[in-house]
Amino acid sequence: MATKLQSLWSPEQIAGWLKCAYPDEENNQVSHETIYRSLYIQARGVLKKELLQHLRRTRVMRRSRHHTQKSDDRRKIRDAVSISERPATAEDRAVPGHWEGDLLCGNRSSQIATLVERQTRYLMLVKVASKDAEAFANALIKNARKLPQELYKSLTWDRGTEMAGHKSFTMATDIQVYFCDPRSPWQRGTNENTNGLLRQYFPKGIDVSTYSQAKLNAIARKLNERPRKTLNYATPAERFHQSVASIG
């Protein structure tokens, strides 16, 4: 249990994983309430302090400024295709390959792109040198070419102007970009939920430009290896690798 907490698993994830790993061994199962109780009541001294530090934090790095700015110019993306035109297979998560994306901004105008696959909840983090539309599109193009076309069919984004180069991205990758309605973050709920998990790694005010792509990959891997309740306590990595194998 201590090892999983140190890997930033929540007590609920630990409890769910134990049930899946030891379905016929009740002695190896424990409820998340028991885990919390043991941390706050039974643990002592340095160990208690260390383990409590690994519980979920509540503060997150600030979101990109277009989430709060009200200027109409922020919502005008030329030739934007509305989320209402997204295919039904993306809407109901029937098949993998449909992604949601967002921009997380840190201190000193630093930023990273977060990409989450809707069916498997698999996360990719992309180092972005600039919010300039051309540079941003190039960073996403480079990342997209790492995946087979079958697993990257569409990308849903909000109205941030960093995605003004969406047409060049689509031309280079054959991946259609769909745009949410203005000020409607719930239309990218999978990405929003994952961004909440990232608060453990990117606290408010941090300069994310100091993170290499290798470091971002390591953080994404840690999240992808956590079991998710919505996946019946399978991990995003397990589900995504199953998708990769199915097209092999």
C-alpha positions as CSV (number, residue, x, y, z in Angstrom):
1,M,0.0,0.0,0.0
2,A,2.8,2.4,0.9
3,T,4.4,1.8,-2.5
4,K,1.2,2.7,-4.4
5,L,0.6,5.8,-2.3
6,Q,4.2,6.9,-3.1
7,S,3.3,6.4,-6.8
8,L,0.4,8.9,-6.2
9,W,-2.4,6.3,-6.4
10,S,-5.5,7.3,-4.5
11,P,-6.9,5.0,-1.7
12,E,-9.9,4.2,-4.0
13,Q,-7.6,3.2,-6.8
14,I,-5.6,1.0,-4.5
15,A,-8.7,-0.7,-3.2
16,G,-10.1,-1.2,-6.7
17,W,-6.8,-2.6,-7.9
18,L,-6.5,-5.0,-5.0
19,K,-10.0,-6.4,-5.8
20,C,-8.9,-7.0,-9.4
21,A,-5.5,-8.4,-8.6
22,Y,-6.8,-10.7,-5.8
23,P,-10.4,-11.5,-6.6
24,D,-10.5,-14.7,-4.6
25,E,-8.3,-13.6,-1.7
26,E,-10.2,-11.4,0.7
27,N,-7.2,-11.2,3.0
28,N,-5.4,-9.2,0.3
29,Q,-8.3,-6.8,-0.1
30,V,-9.0,-3.6,1.8
31,S,-11.5,-0.8,1.4
32,H,-10.5,2.8,0.7
33,E,-12.0,3.8,4.0
34,T,-9.7,1.5,5.8
35,I,-6.7,2.9,4.0
36,Y,-7.7,6.5,4.9
37,R,-8.2,5.4,8.5
38,S,-4.9,3.7,8.7
39,L,-3.2,6.8,7.4
40,Y,-4.8,9.3,9.7
41,I,-5.1,7.2,12.8
42,Q,-2.7,4.2,12.8
43,A,0.3,5.5,11.0
44,R,2.9,7.3,13.1
45,G,5.9,9.6,12.8
46,V,8.0,10.1,9.7
47,L,6.1,7.3,7.7
48,K,2.7,9.0,8.4
49,K,4.0,12.4,7.3
50,E,5.6,11.0,4.1
51,L,2.5,9.0,3.1
52,L,0.1,11.9,3.7
53,Q,2.2,14.1,1.5
54,H,1.4,11.7,-1.4
55,L,-2.4,12.1,-1.1
56,R,-4.1,14.2,-3.7
57,R,-3.3,17.9,-3.7
58,T,-6.1,20.5,-4.3
59,R,-4.2,23.3,-6.0
60,V,-3.5,23.2,-9.7
61,M,-1.4,25.2,-12.1
62,R,-3.4,27.9,-13.7
63,R,-5.3,27.1,-16.9
64,S,-4.5,28.8,-20.2
65,R,-5.8,32.4,-20.2
66,H,-8.4,31.8,-22.9
67,H,-10.5,29.9,-20.3
68,T,-11.3,33.2,-18.5
69,Q,-10.9,35.9,-21.1
70,K,-14.2,37.1,-22.5
71,S,-13.0,38.8,-25.6
72,D,-14.8,37.6,-28.7
73,D,-11.5,37.5,-30.6
74,R,-10.4,34.7,-28.3
75,R,-13.3,32.5,-29.6
76,K,-12.9,33.2,-33.3
77,I,-11.0,30.4,-35.1
78,R,-11.2,30.6,-38.8
79,D,-12.9,27.7,-40.5
80,A,-13.5,26.0,-37.1
81,V,-15.5,22.8,-37.3
82,S,-18.0,22.6,-34.4
83,I,-18.0,19.7,-32.0
84,S,-21.6,19.1,-33.1
85,E,-20.2,17.6,-36.3
86,R,-18.0,15.2,-34.4
87,P,-18.8,11.6,-35.5
88,A,-21.0,9.4,-33.3
89,T,-18.2,7.0,-32.7
90,A,-16.2,9.7,-31.0
91,E,-19.2,10.9,-29.0
92,D,-20.1,7.5,-27.5
93,R,-16.4,6.2,-27.1
94,A,-17.3,3.2,-29.2
95,V,-13.9,3.1,-30.8
96,P,-10.5,4.4,-29.8
97,G,-8.7,7.1,-31.6
98,H,-10.6,10.2,-30.7
99,W,-8.7,12.6,-28.5
100,E,-9.3,15.7,-26.4
101,G,-6.7,18.4,-25.9
102,D,-5.9,21.5,-23.9
103,L,-3.1,23.9,-23.0
104,L,-1.8,24.1,-19.5
105,C,0.2,27.3,-18.7
106,G,2.8,27.7,-16.0
107,N,4.9,30.5,-14.9
108,R,7.0,32.7,-17.3
109,S,4.6,32.0,-20.2
110,S,5.5,28.3,-20.2
111,Q,3.0,25.8,-21.4
112,I,2.4,22.1,-22.3
113,A,-0.3,20.5,-24.3
114,T,-2.3,17.7,-22.7
115,L,-3.9,15.1,-25.0
116,V,-6.3,12.4,-23.7
117,E,-7.8,9.5,-25.7
118,R,-11.5,9.4,-25.0
119,Q,-12.1,5.6,-24.8
120,T,-9.0,4.5,-22.9
121,R,-8.2,7.7,-21.0
122,Y,-4.6,7.4,-22.3
123,L,-2.6,10.6,-21.7
124,M,0.1,12.2,-23.8
125,L,2.0,15.4,-22.7
126,V,3.6,17.6,-25.4
127,K,6.3,20.1,-24.7
128,V,5.4,23.4,-26.4
129,A,7.9,26.1,-26.9
130,S,5.4,28.8,-27.9
131,K,1.7,29.5,-28.2
132,D,2.4,30.8,-31.7
133,A,-0.1,29.0,-33.9
134,E,2.5,27.6,-36.4
135,A,4.9,26.4,-33.7
136,F,2.0,24.9,-31.8
137,A,0.7,23.1,-34.8
138,N,4.2,21.7,-35.6
139,A,4.5,20.4,-32.0
140,L,1.2,18.5,-32.3
141,I,2.1,17.2,-35.8
142,K,5.4,15.8,-34.5
143,N,3.5,14.1,-31.7
144,A,0.7,12.8,-33.9
145,R,3.2,11.0,-36.2
146,K,4.2,8.7,-33.3
147,L,0.8,7.0,-33.5
148,P,-0.8,4.8,-36.1
149,Q,-3.6,6.6,-38.0
150,E,-6.2,4.1,-36.6
151,L,-5.5,5.4,-33.1
152,Y,-5.6,9.1,-33.9
153,K,-8.7,10.0,-35.9
154,S,-9.9,13.3,-34.4
155,L,-8.9,15.9,-31.9
156,T,-11.3,18.1,-29.9
157,W,-10.1,21.5,-28.6
158,D,-11.5,24.6,-27.1
159,R,-11.4,28.1,-28.7
160,G,-7.9,29.0,-27.7
161,T,-6.0,30.8,-30.4
162,E,-3.0,28.5,-30.1
163,M,-5.1,26.2,-32.3
164,A,-5.5,28.8,-35.1
165,G,-3.2,26.6,-37.2
166,H,-5.6,23.7,-37.1
167,K,-5.9,23.5,-40.9
168,S,-2.2,22.9,-41.3
169,F,-2.3,20.3,-38.6
170,T,-5.2,18.5,-40.4
171,M,-3.4,18.7,-43.8
172,A,-0.2,17.2,-42.4
173,T,-1.9,14.4,-40.4
174,D,-5.3,13.8,-41.8
175,I,-6.7,14.3,-38.3
176,Q,-9.8,16.4,-38.1
177,V,-10.0,19.0,-35.3
178,Y,-13.3,19.8,-33.7
179,F,-13.9,22.9,-31.6
180,C,-16.0,23.1,-28.4
181,D,-18.6,25.9,-28.0
182,P,-17.2,29.0,-26.2
183,R,-16.7,28.7,-22.5
184,S,-17.9,25.0,-22.4
185,P,-15.1,23.0,-20.8
186,W,-17.5,20.2,-20.0
187,Q,-17.5,19.3,-23.7
188,R,-13.9,18.0,-23.1
189,G,-14.7,16.3,-19.8
190,T,-12.2,13.5,-20.2
191,N,-9.4,16.1,-20.6
192,E,-10.7,18.2,-17.8
193,N,-10.7,15.3,-15.4
194,T,-7.1,14.3,-16.4
195,N,-5.9,17.9,-16.0
196,G,-7.1,17.6,-12.4
197,L,-4.8,14.6,-11.9
198,L,-1.9,16.6,-13.2
199,R,-2.1,19.0,-10.3
200,Q,0.1,16.6,-8.4
201,Y,2.9,17.2,-10.8
202,F,2.4,20.8,-11.9
203,P,1.6,22.9,-8.8
204,K,0.5,26.5,-9.3
205,G,3.3,28.9,-10.4
206,I,5.7,26.2,-11.6
207,D,7.8,27.0,-14.7
208,V,7.0,24.0,-17.0
209,S,9.6,25.1,-19.6
210,T,12.2,23.4,-17.3
211,Y,10.6,20.0,-18.0
212,S,12.1,18.0,-20.9
213,Q,9.9,15.9,-23.2
214,A,11.4,12.9,-21.5
215,K,10.3,14.1,-18.1
216,L,6.8,14.9,-19.4
217,N,6.7,11.3,-20.9
218,A,7.6,9.9,-17.5
219,I,4.8,11.9,-15.8
220,A,2.3,10.7,-18.4
221,R,3.5,7.1,-17.9
222,K,2.8,7.3,-14.2
223,L,-0.7,8.5,-14.8
224,N,-1.3,6.0,-17.5
225,E,-0.3,3.2,-15.1
226,R,-2.8,4.1,-12.5
227,P,-6.0,2.1,-12.4
228,R,-9.2,4.0,-13.1
229,K,-12.6,3.3,-11.7
230,T,-14.2,4.3,-15.0
231,L,-12.2,1.5,-16.6
232,N,-13.2,-1.1,-14.0
233,Y,-9.8,-0.5,-12.4
234,A,-7.8,-1.3,-15.5
235,T,-5.2,1.2,-16.4
236,P,-5.2,3.6,-19.4
237,A,-1.9,2.0,-20.5
238,E,-3.5,-1.5,-20.5
239,R,-6.5,-0.4,-22.5
240,F,-4.5,1.6,-24.9
241,H,-2.0,-1.2,-25.5
242,Q,-4.9,-3.5,-26.2
243,S,-6.1,-1.1,-28.8
244,V,-2.6,-1.1,-30.4
245,A,-2.5,-4.9,-30.4
246,S,-5.9,-5.0,-32.0
247,I,-4.8,-3.2,-35.1
248,G,-1.4,-5.0,-35.4
